[in-house]
Amino acid sequence: MAISNRKDVEVKREVKMVIAKDPFITTRRLAEVLHSRGIRSQSDKPLSYEYICKIVRKVHGEAIRDLDYGEIKNPYGANTSPIQSRFSKTV
């Protein structure tokens, strides 16, 4: 089943909103929520498991790609963790 790009973007937007509310949602429950929001297949049934998994992988991939690693701070303050500093000392 070929899905238009516009429909794909709409489904991704809805999936992002649902995952933001419940990050541990199952694929089956995600299909039910999307169906209740009006996102359906051409035969007025919930979207297939494979298609939902594909969209979720795309959403996660976009989130990782958009992540700015420069803003992630080292919790130890320095450039090394305690383990790294312990092993980097010379005897």
C-alpha positions in Angstrom: 0.0 0.0 0.0 1.6 3.3 -1.1 1.1 6.1 1.4 1.4 9.7 0.3 4.1 11.9 1.9 1.5 14.2 3.3 -0.3 11.3 5.1 3.1 10.1 6.3 3.9 13.4 7.9 0.5 13.6 9.5 1.0 10.1 11.0 4.5 11.0 12.3 3.1 14.1 13.9 0.4 12.1 15.7 2.9 9.4 16.7 5.2 12.0 18.2 2.3 13.5 20.3 1.2 10.1 21.5 4.8 8.9 22.4 5.4 12.3 24.2 2.4 11.5 26.5 3.3 7.8 27.0 6.8 6.8 26.0 6.2 3.2 27.0 3.1 2.7 24.8 2.8 -0.6 23.0 2.4 -0.8 19.3 -1.1 -2.3 19.6 -2.2 0.5 21.9 -0.6 3.1 19.6 -2.6 1.6 16.7 -5.8 1.9 18.8 -5.0 5.5 19.8 -4.3 6.5 16.2 -7.5 4.8 15.0 -9.5 6.8 17.6 -7.8 10.0 16.4 -8.9 9.3 12.8 -5.7 7.9 11.5 -6.8 4.8 9.6 -5.9 2.6 6.7 -7.8 2.8 3.5 -10.2 0.1 4.6 -11.1 2.0 7.7 -9.1 -0.4 10.0 -6.2 0.4 12.3 -2.8 0.8 10.7 -0.7 -2.3 10.4 1.9 -3.3 13.0 4.7 -3.1 10.4 3.8 0.4 9.3 3.5 1.7 12.8 6.9 0.2 13.7 8.4 1.9 10.6 7.0 5.2 11.6 8.2 4.9 15.2 11.7 4.0 14.0 11.6 7.1 11.8 10.5 9.3 14.7 13.2 7.9 17.0 15.8 8.4 14.3 14.8 12.0 13.7 15.0 12.6 17.5 18.5 11.2 17.7 19.6 13.1 14.6 18.2 16.4 16.0 19.9 15.9 19.4 22.6 18.4 20.2 25.4 16.5 21.9 27.1 19.7 22.7 24.5 20.5 25.3 24.9 17.3 27.2 27.0 18.1 30.3 29.4 15.7 32.0 27.9 15.0 35.5 31.5 14.9 36.9 32.3 18.5 35.8 35.6 17.6 34.3 36.2 16.1 30.9 36.7 12.7 32.5 34.7 10.4 34.7 36.2 9.1 38.0 36.9 5.8 36.4 38.7 7.4 33.4 40.8 9.6 35.7 41.7 6.7 37.9 43.0 4.7 35.0 44.7 7.6 33.3 47.1 8.3 36.2 50.6 7.1 35.5 52.5 5.2 38.1 
